[in-house]
Amino acid sequence: MSLHILKTMPADEAYWCTTERLQQLAIQNLYQLELALAPPS
């Protein structure tokens, strides 16, 4: 997931992106995906 995010972000943002920031973005995206795929309650 981190690799996908890194490839899809703008080049200037990717250049300055730290490993910690990339990990945070991956966790956020996975959480959003989980929410989107969850059945409505």
C-alpha positions as CSV (number, residue, x, y, z in Angstrom):
1,M,0.0,0.0,0.0
2,S,2.8,2.4,0.8
3,L,4.4,1.8,-2.6
4,H,1.1,2.6,-4.3
5,I,0.7,5.8,-2.4
6,L,4.3,6.8,-3.1
7,K,3.8,6.2,-6.9
8,T,0.5,8.1,-7.0
9,M,1.4,11.2,-5.0
10,P,2.9,14.3,-6.7
11,A,6.6,14.2,-7.4
12,D,7.5,17.1,-5.1
13,E,5.5,15.7,-2.2
14,A,7.0,12.2,-2.7
15,Y,10.5,13.6,-2.7
16,W,10.0,15.1,0.8
17,C,7.9,12.3,2.2
18,T,9.4,10.5,5.2
19,T,8.9,6.8,5.9
20,E,6.8,7.7,9.0
21,R,4.5,10.0,6.9
22,L,4.2,7.3,4.2
23,Q,3.2,4.8,6.9
24,Q,0.6,7.2,8.3
25,L,-0.9,7.7,4.9
26,A,-1.0,4.0,4.2
27,I,-2.9,3.4,7.5
28,Q,-5.3,6.2,6.8
29,N,-6.0,4.8,3.3
30,L,-6.5,1.3,4.6
31,Y,-8.9,2.5,7.3
32,Q,-10.9,4.5,4.7
33,L,-11.0,1.3,2.5
34,E,-12.3,-0.7,5.4
35,L,-15.0,1.9,6.1
36,A,-16.0,1.9,2.5
37,L,-16.3,-1.9,2.2
38,A,-18.1,-2.4,5.6
39,P,-21.8,-3.3,5.4
40,P,-24.1,-0.4,6.5
41,S,-25.2,-0.7,10.0
